[in-house]
Amino acid sequence: MPPAPPANWPLELAGDRARGPVPHHTPDPGGAFDAPSIAAHAHALGAQLTSAQCDQLDRFAGLLLRWNRVHNLTAITHTDELVSHHFLDSLSVAGELPADPPLRVLDAGAGAGLPGIPLAIALPGHHFTLVDAVSKKCAFMIQARLELDLQNVEVLRARLEQMVGARFDVIVSRALGSLATFVSLTRHLLAPHGRWIAMKGRLPRQELAALPPDVVASRTVTLRVPLLDQERHLVLLEPVASRPEERT
């Protein structure tokens, strides 16, 4: 059982408590979910998946494909593409989220719950807040939270710049504009000694050069995502520490 959420954990949407359990999904014809293969690929990315966690990813795939037929949550429509372009891509962040201590992680602009839900499945000891401003996306993420029994997940419909109170150890984003925009929208949500993780395709050299002077790219990581023949990078950002003479 995951540890209890911290005291400043965002409130649930009202519908999250009101809706009851839903039945297990019927397998989707969009492709076979090869659990042993996915577990092996996830292991290469630093995520150790049990058979139960693979089953959760399988159920998440079926749910996403079903909702996508009506709500157009993603352009991807087959299970094999979900695995490569969404699930394994999301799990590429796992190596940057060590198991200890428990972390408060914000998925900023979570969309259909990517990367937040695959990471929450793989790393049940961390707390994940999934934030998006679009109602239908939040409704889907709430349904996924309920159907998969993800007790370490909160879904919040909000604009990032208007959020108050909560502070996070790690803020991750997969598609939230430039690095400068990402920092600007979420700076007030970063806990002391926290960091940002931006998921990018090509290394965004121009965006790195345009960062505000009080934010530094502490590290960039070139990824090799299994089954995905596309460039992927992680950019890790941190606030610049004050000089000792400026501290009081």
Order of alpha helices (4+ residues) and beta strands (2+ residues): alpha-alpha-alpha-beta-alpha-beta-alpha-beta-beta-alpha-beta-alpha-beta-beta
